[in-house]
Amino acid sequence: MRRSLSLAGPAAADHPPERPREPLRTEFVFELPRGYVDDAGVVHRDGVMRLATARDELVPLRDDRVRENPAYLTVVLLARVVIRIGTVTDVHVGIMENLFAADLAFLQDMYRRINSEGHTRAAVACPECRHQFAVDLAGGRLGES
């Protein structure tokens, strides 16, 4: 005797339907704490970073500058994933080298958050009242979600 298995039977009714998944977010807007100053003296603060791929993390390891100085990995890696700073769309190692240290640290932290944790929000607490809340470290303006 052959039995057939029906997916539409009572077993399917035991499981609630899956909620639709949110689309994968691959680009993240940021605002630099200080800003990149170009050759004309224009300050660029807003920008976009994309999620890193495996290639983004592997290719810099073959770079001679990284081989000579492993600390240079950050500069090369960020130059691959930052796709815009202000009106500058040709973001390269030279741009990253000319960022202020605070801006480079900000981008490093943002890279870690979006590629490891999947978001740019951090839990914080008010030092005075101890109220806990989340802030978006990607530089969103107050009142924006």
C-alpha positions in Angstrom: 0.0 0.0 0.0 1.4 3.4 -1.0 0.8 6.5 1.0 1.1 10.0 -0.3 2.2 12.9 1.8 0.2 16.1 1.4 1.9 19.3 2.5 -1.5 21.1 2.6 -2.9 18.7 5.2 -3.3 19.3 9.0 0.5 19.5 9.6 0.7 22.6 7.5 -2.0 24.3 9.5 0.0 23.7 12.7 2.7 26.2 11.5 1.9 29.9 11.1 2.7 31.3 7.7 6.2 32.9 7.5 6.3 36.7 7.8 7.7 38.4 4.7 11.3 39.1 5.1 12.6 42.6 4.9 14.7 43.2 1.8 18.5 43.0 2.4 19.9 46.4 3.0 23.3 46.7 1.3 24.0 50.4 1.5 24.2 52.5 4.6 24.2 56.3 4.8 26.6 58.0 7.3 27.7 61.4 8.4 31.4 61.9 9.3 32.1 63.5 12.6 34.7 66.0 11.1 34.4 65.6 7.3 36.8 65.0 4.4 38.4 68.2 3.2 39.1 68.1 -0.6 41.9 70.0 -2.4 39.6 73.0 -2.9 38.9 73.2 0.8 35.4 71.9 0.5 34.2 69.8 3.5 32.3 66.6 2.7 30.5 64.9 5.6 27.7 62.7 4.3 28.4 59.5 2.5 27.5 55.9 1.7 29.1 52.6 2.7 28.1 49.3 1.2 28.3 45.8 2.7 31.6 44.1 2.2 32.0 41.0 0.1 34.4 38.2 0.7 36.5 39.6 -2.2 36.6 43.0 -0.5 38.3 41.3 2.5 40.6 39.1 0.6 42.0 41.4 -2.2 43.7 43.9 0.2 45.7 41.0 1.8 47.6 40.8 -1.5 48.3 44.5 -1.5 52.0 45.2 -1.0 51.2 48.2 1.3 49.2 45.9 3.6 52.0 43.2 3.5 54.5 45.8 4.6 52.2 47.4 7.2 49.2 45.3 8.4 47.6 48.4 9.9 47.2 49.7 6.3 44.5 47.0 5.8 41.8 49.3 7.2 42.6 52.1 4.7 42.5 49.8 1.7 39.4 47.9 2.9 37.4 51.1 3.6 38.4 52.5 0.2 36.7 49.5 -1.4 33.4 49.8 0.5 32.9 53.5 0.9 31.2 54.4 -2.3 30.6 58.1 -1.8 31.8 60.9 0.6 29.9 64.1 -0.2 30.1 64.7 -3.9 33.3 62.5 -4.2 32.3 59.3 -5.9 35.8 58.1 -6.8 36.7 57.1 -3.2 40.2 55.6 -3.2 43.1 54.9 -0.8 44.3 58.5 -1.2 41.0 59.8 0.1 41.0 57.5 3.1 44.6 58.5 3.9 43.5 62.1 4.1 40.6 61.6 6.5 40.9 62.9 10.0 41.6 60.2 12.6 38.2 60.6 14.1 36.5 60.0 10.8 38.6 56.9 10.0 37.8 55.5 13.4 34.1 56.2 12.8 34.2 54.4 9.5 36.0 51.4 11.0 33.4 51.1 13.7 30.6 51.4 11.1 32.2 48.8 8.9 32.4 46.4 11.9 28.8 47.0 12.9 27.2 46.6 9.4 29.3 43.6 8.4 29.4 41.8 11.7 26.2 42.8 13.4 24.1 43.8 10.5 23.0 47.2 11.8 24.4 50.6 12.8 22.4 51.0 16.1 24.0 50.9 19.5 22.5 50.7 22.9 23.4 53.7 25.1 22.4 55.1 28.5 22.0 58.7 29.6 24.8 59.4 32.1 22.5 61.4 34.3 19.2 59.6 34.4 20.4 56.1 33.2 17.6 55.9 30.7 18.5 53.4 28.1 17.8 53.9 24.4 19.3 53.1 20.9 21.1 55.5 18.6 21.9 55.1 15.0 25.7 55.5 14.5 25.3 55.9 10.8 24.8 59.7 11.2 21.0 59.9 10.7 19.5 63.2 11.7 17.3 63.6 14.8 13.7 62.5 14.1 14.7 60.3 11.0 14.3 56.6 11.2 
